[in-house]
Each structure stands twice: as structure tokens, then as C-alpha cells.
């Protein structure tokens, strides 16, 4: 008789309830695909739920559920980085496999959690932690396993993408769109994690580790939000053939040798101008997408719903199905059947350095406000030239104030430290009336 696989779901919020509903709705499909019976035996919840099958044990003691002999796989969807960590570590030490959607926990404590899983011969699966229903973790760990990944760029926060889309399409200011996003449930009452890029940075840390075989290093991700983006810049970018998106980048930089200071990995989340005719520029609303550039395959794009009960539950159950197939087999050597947590075997993880912000290389959009005097543009271009910065395009717009004009400059890629020095010198010119606005630019080539 085939082994029945017993699940515990910790947390019955939107995602946890979505998992319960998915299992109930698609149980026959799950059995046909896995060849196993799959049942929910316990749920961890703060209060009793009348809509849960009475055969399922409801327990407010999450630690007890995580260690229960009546459970094979623990699904953690309670969120946070304190209780969730304690529960997952307890489950691991009691020989339970874990499925989690908790990107913040893994980005900040994943190295410790994965090491504990290896030591206890269990697995922590986390497809739902990045980009919701898009199977990007599985793709990068398995489908691209023969490729060397050079860089990836992702729109991996739906709230920020919704805001940038509405600003561009409808000419609405940031604050107005953010308010609607909160009303629609896309943004929390405190939207900091979304609009300041922290949520995207958590996801990027995971993607970068899988792409390059490095330990998780969330604390080294450069993070910049979208709160300073204005309609003025959105419109100017459009006029120049670009769209502003909130993008996470993980880029492998290779100098002449390993000791070269330019050798390392860029981890950065920030607003970016990208060409409006690229697929990534046309990912709109709350959708997510990840563009991966690898050798020999080239560029591939993965697109879909990045959040929501259905999308996240789909990703959670994909992980559960992987585990069910192994647990139902006669071979108990679990690690012989599964890819490593971060795609590379633990002892082969690299200590490739993460580059500092001033070492990053990107193109730039600069908006400079200046008095409409002869020679102003010449002074600005001279400063950029002296700093070794090549100009790609210049756009001078009509005066916003009497005697003052905005000048828009696009540059070719340059090391950030050079741009910092150039902007400092431009702002010291007596003809410049305000701080220089800078937004990074990437051709995705």
C-alpha cells in the first residue's frame, strides 16, 4: 500500500486558506500526479475555525504541531522572522521537511536554516517565497542547471509595479496611486517594505544565491525605493524611449582575475529606466517577471502573478508535490533525489565578493535644472567628460520657471563613484538651481 503523506499547515491566513482550498479542489489531480494519498492532518491556528474539516486537528501550539508524529511535511505560512524561525528550526530538528513562503526569513536566516536541514537530512522548499506563482526557483535550480548565469533582472514586487504603471498610464502622482494600492489590498497600511524595495531585496538575495552559488547576503543588497519618482521624470523617460520600473538586479562582474577589484557581484534594487520596447518594460500592474541572461541559452523571461492566495498556494503545493514523490519512494536517501537548497552543493558555495554601491556600473538619467544662460550646457558636459562619462542623449525642455530650464541627460554605463564625483561638481556650479535628479538606466543587453 502506498504511503499516505501527512501535511501540517501553520497559519490560516490568506495563503494558508488558499492551500487548504487548493488541496480540497484538486485532490484527485494531486493523487494522480504523485501516486500517493495526501491529507492535511493538523493546522496551526490562533483560533478555532468552523470551516475546517473536523477530522483535522486545530492546534494553537505551533511547536507541538511542528514536531507531531502525525506530520510528514510542515507548511509555514505565518510570516515574520521570529516565531516562524523557531517553528521551522523545531520542525527540522524533529525530522520534518518544510515548505515556506517566507522570503524575509530565508533572506536573513536562510544560511542557518539550510545548514540545519542538511544536518538533519531534510529539505526546506521555498518556491513560493519569490515571485508567487512563477516557478523561478525551480527553473534556475533545475532547468538552467547546465548554464552559467551572467545576470538577472526582476520586477519582483507587485505593489511597486502597480504604482509605476498607474503613474505612467494615467498620469497620477505617487501618493495618489499608493493610497489606491492600499485600498485594493496591494499595499499594507505601512507600505515601507514594498515602496522602499526591502521586499524585492529579500527576493533578490535568494535569486542571486541560486544564480551564482553564493551564501545568502541580504545585508549587502543595495536598496533604493520609488518614493522620489515624479511624473515629470516618468514623462521625460517615456519621451526618450524608456520606462521607469522598480527592478532588482543581480550581475556577475568579472575583472581580469579574481584579485581584480572590479570582480564581484552587484546586488541592487532601485528605480531603473529600461527600453520601452523590451518585454520587461511591458510587465504592468501587479504582475511580476524575472529576466535571466545565461550561457549558452541567452535571455529567458518568466512572467505571472507574484502574489495572491491562488498563485502562492500553487507554488507551495508544487514544493509539496516534489517532497511527496520522494517520501513515497522506497529509497530513504532523500538528498540523493533532490537539488541542493541554493542549487550548488553546500561545500561548493563561492565567497565571491559583493560589490559596494560605488563600484556598481550602470547608465544614468540625469535631470539638471539650470539658469537659461549661455555656456551652462557646455559646463555640464565638460564636467561629465572630465569624469570619463560618455553622453548618449541630451534633451532640453521648455522653462518651468522664468529663466530656468530642465536639461535631461542620458549617459552610457559608468562606475558609480565617477558619477558621484561628477554630480557633486555639477551641483557646485552657480548656474545650477537645484539638486541633480539621478535615476539609473539599463539597456538589458
N, C-alpha and C positions, 0 to 999 in steps of 0.2 A: 504494500500500500504506500502511495506517495506521501511524503511528509507534509503536514499542514504547517504553513508559515504563519506565525502569530505576530501581530503588529500592536504596538502601543503608540498612541498619538498624544504628545504633550503639548497642550494648548488647543483650545477650540474656538479661536477667533476666526477671522475671515479665511485664512489659509487652512487651518485645521479642519474647519467645517467643510471647506472645499474638497479636502482629501477624503473625508468621510463620504461626501456625496458622490465623488468620482468612483470610489470603490463600489458603492451601492449601485450606481448606474451602469458600470462597465464590468461587473464581477465576472460574467461569463467570458468576456474577451480576455480578461486578466488570466483566468484559469486556462483558456485555450492557448495563450501565448507562453505561459510558464509551465504548464503541465502540473501545477500544484494548486491546492486549496489555499486561499489567502483569507485570513479572518482578522478582524480587529478584536482583540481580547480585553484591552484596557485603554482608557483615556485619562489623561491628567487634566483636571479642570478645577477651577476655584469654586464652582457652584454646580449643583446637580442640574442636568439638562433632561427635560421630559421628552425631547425629540430624539434621544439616543436609544438604540436598541437595548432593552433591559438585560439582554444577555451579556452586554459589555460592562465591565467593571468601571465605575467612575471613581476616581481617587484624587483627593486634593494633595496627597503626599507624593510629589513627583519623584522623589528619591526612591520611594518604595516601588513605584511603577517601573522606574529605570532599571531596577535590579530584580524584578519579578521573574520567577521561574516559568511564568505563563507568557513570556515575551521573547521573541527572537530578534526583532528589529524595533528600535526606538526612533520615532519620527519627532524631531524637536522643531516646533514652530511657535515657541513662546516669545522669542526675540530677546534682545538685550545681551549684555556681555558678562553678567554676574551669575544669576541663578542658572541661566542657560549653560554656562561653562561648567558649573558644579554638577548639574544633572548629566551633561554629556560625559564628563570625566568619570562619573559614578557608573554610568551605563557601560563605558568602555572597560573599566576595571572589573565589571561583572560579566564580561564576555559578550556584550551585546553589540551588534552592528548598529550604526547610527546614520540616519538621513536628516539633513538640516537645510533650512533655507536662510541661515543666519550669516549674512556676509560680514557684518561688523565683527562678530565673534571670531570668525575664521581669519579675517584680515589682521586682527590684533593678537589673537592667541592660537592661530592655526598651527604654527610650528610645534607648540607644546602638545596640542590635541592630536595631531597626526603622529607624532612620536609615540604617544601613549597607545594609539591604535595599533601601530606596528608592533609594539612590545607585547600587546595582548592578542595579536593575531586576529584583529577585527578591522573593519573598514568604516571610514566616515565619508559618506557620499554627499555631494553638495551642489548638484546641477541647478537647483532652484535658487541658489544664492546669487547668481549672476544672470541678468537679462531674462528672468522669468521663464517663459515657455520656450525660449530659443535654446536649443541644445548645444550651446557654445562650448561648455566644458567637455562634453563627450567628443565633439568634433576636434577640439585642439589636442585632447589626450590620446584619441584613438585614430580618427580619420586622417589627421595631419601628422601622425607619429613618424612618418618617413621624411618629413620636411624640416628644413631649418627655417624657423620663423624670424623674419627680419624686423617686422614692426606690425603693430595692430593699432587701430583707431576705432573707438566705440562711442556711440551715443547710448549711454547705459543708465540714464536717469530720465524717466518719462515725464516727470514734473518739469524739469528744466527744458526738455524738448517741447513740451506743450506751450510753455511761456514764450520761447523763442519763435515758435511757429505762429502764435497769435500776434506777436509784435510785428512780424514781417507781413503776414497775410492781411491783417485787419488794422494795422497802424495804431495799435493800442499800447499805452505805456506799461512798463514793467509792473508797477504797483497794482494797476487795474487787473491785469491778467493773473497775477498771483492771488488776488482776492477771489477771482472766479475759480482758480485751481483748488483753493481751499474749500469753497462751497461745493465743488464737484467731488471732493474726496481725493483728488490727485495729490494735494499737498497737506501736510499736517498743520495743526494750529501754530506750531513752531516749525517753520519750513527750512531752518538753517541747514540741516543735512542735505537737503535737495538743492537749494539755490546757491549754497557756498561750495558745492562739489564734494562734500565729505562722503555721501553715499556712493557717488561714482568712484571716488578714490578707493573705498573699500573693495569695490568690484574690480577695479584696475589692478590692485595689488594681487588679487587671486589670478587674474588673467595673465599678468606678467610672469608670475612664478611658473605657471604651466607652460607659457610660451618659451621661456629662456632657461628653465631648470635652476631657479634661484630660490632661496628661502623667502618666505613672506616678509615684506618690509614696508608695511603701511605707513610707518612714521617717516619714510623717505619720499613719499609721493608729494610732488609739488601740487598745490591745490589753490585754485582761484575761481571765485563764483561769478554769477551773471548779474548781480545787483547793480553794477555800474554801467550796464549796457543801455544805451539810449536809442530812441527811434531814429535820431539823426544818424548814428553810426550804422544801424540796420539798413537805412535807406541808401547811404553812401556805398556800403558794401554791395548792395544789390545793383546799383548803377555801374559798379566796376566789374560785375560778373561773379560776385561771391555771395554766400550766405553765411551768417554768423550762427554757429552751433556750439553747444557746450559739449566738448569732446574730451575723452580720456585717451592718452597716447602712451604706448609702451614701445620704445625704439631701441634697437641694438646699434650702438656706435662702435666701430672697430677702427682703432688707430693703426699705426704701423707695427705695433707689438703690444703685448699685454701691459708693459710698463708705461706706454704712451698715456698721458693724462687725459686724452680725448677718448680712450677706450672705456666703455661702460654702458650703462642702460639709463635711458631717460624714462622717468615715470611722472607724468604730468596730466593734470585735469584743468582745463581753462576754456574760456570762450575762444573760438577759432574761426577765421574766415576760411571757407573751403569753396572750391569752384562750384557754381550753382548747377552745372551740368553733370556732376558726379552723382552716383546713386546715394551716397551717404548724405548729400545735401538735400535730398528729396525724401528723407525719412522724417515724417511730420507727426504732429500731435503727440500722443503719449507712447508712440511706438519706440522700440529700441532697435539698434543694429550694431553689428561688430564687423569691421573690415579687417581681414587678415592678409598680410603680404608674406608669402613663404616661398622657399625654393625647393623643388623646381615648379611647384604648382602655380605660383603667381597670386593674384588677388582673388579672394573669395569673400562674399558678403553674406551675413546671416542676419535675418530680419524677422521681427514678430512682436508679440505682446511681451513687454518686460515686467509686467506686474498684474495683479488681479487674482482672484480666487481660482479661476479656471486655469490660467497659464501657470501659476505657481504649483497648483496641485498636480498638473500634468508632469512638471519637472520632478516633483517629489516622487511621484509614482514610477517614473522612468527609472529612478535610482532604486526604488524598492524592487522593481522587476529584475534589475541586474543582480541584486542580492538574493532574491528568491531563487533564481536559476542555480546559483552556487550552493545555497543552503539546502536545496532539494536534491543535490547530487550525492553520490556515494563517496566522492573524494573530499576529504576534510581539510586538504591543504588549500585554504582559502586564497592565500597570496599567489599560489600558482595559477589562479584563474583571473586575477584582476590587475588592472594597470595601477601603478603607484599613485598615491594621493595627488602629487604635483607633477605627474606624467613621467618624471625621471626617478630612477631608483634613489632612495634617500642618500646613499653614500656618494652618489654622482652629482648632487646639487652643487652648483658653482658659487664661488664667492666673488663673482664679477661685481665691481663697484657700481653703486647707483650714483649717477652724476648729479652734481649740485645744480641749483637753478641757474646760476650764472654760466654754467657750462652747456646749457641746452642750446640747440640750434633750430631756429625757425625763421620764416619770413615774418614781416611785420606790416600792419596797417597803422599809420600814424595820422592823427588829426591835430594840426597845429593852428592855433588862432593867432593872427598877427595883424599889426597895423598895415594898412594898404600903402606901404612906402616903397619906393624904388630900391632894388637890391636885397629885399628881405628873402625872397626865394633863393637867390644866389648864396646868401649867408647860410641858409639851412642846408642846401645841397653840398656846400663846401664842407660843413661840419660832418655830414654823413660820409662824404668821400674821404676825408682825412681819417675817419674811423674804419675805413675799409668796407663800407656798406654800399652795396650797389642798389640803385633805384630801378624799380621795374615800371612804375607808373606814377604820374602826378595829376591831381585833379584840383583845380582852384574853383571854389564855389562863390556865388554872389554873397555880398556882405550881409551878415546877420545884424550887426550893429554898424552905425555910421563910421566909416573909416577903418573897419576891421573885417578881415576875410578869413574863412577857414581854408586851409590847404591840406589836401589829403595825399598822402604818400604811401605807396606800396613798395616794400623792399624785397630783395632776394634773401634767401636764408643767411643768417649771420649768428655768430655766438652771442648769447645774451649779454655777457659782460661788455662787449663792444657797443651794443645798443644802449645799455645803461649809461655809459660814458657820453655817448652822442646826445642822448636826450637831456642829460644834465647840462651840457654845453648849449643846446638849443634853448633851453628854458632860461639860461642866463642872458640871452640876447635882449636888449632893451626894447626891441620891436615885437617881442612875443608877449601876448596879453593874458595867457592862462597856461595851466599845466598841459603838457602834451598828453593826449589820449593815445594809448597803445593797445592794440589787440593783435595777438599772434595770428599768423597766416600759414596754412599748409596746403600744398597742391595735391597731396595724397598720391604722389607719383612714385 
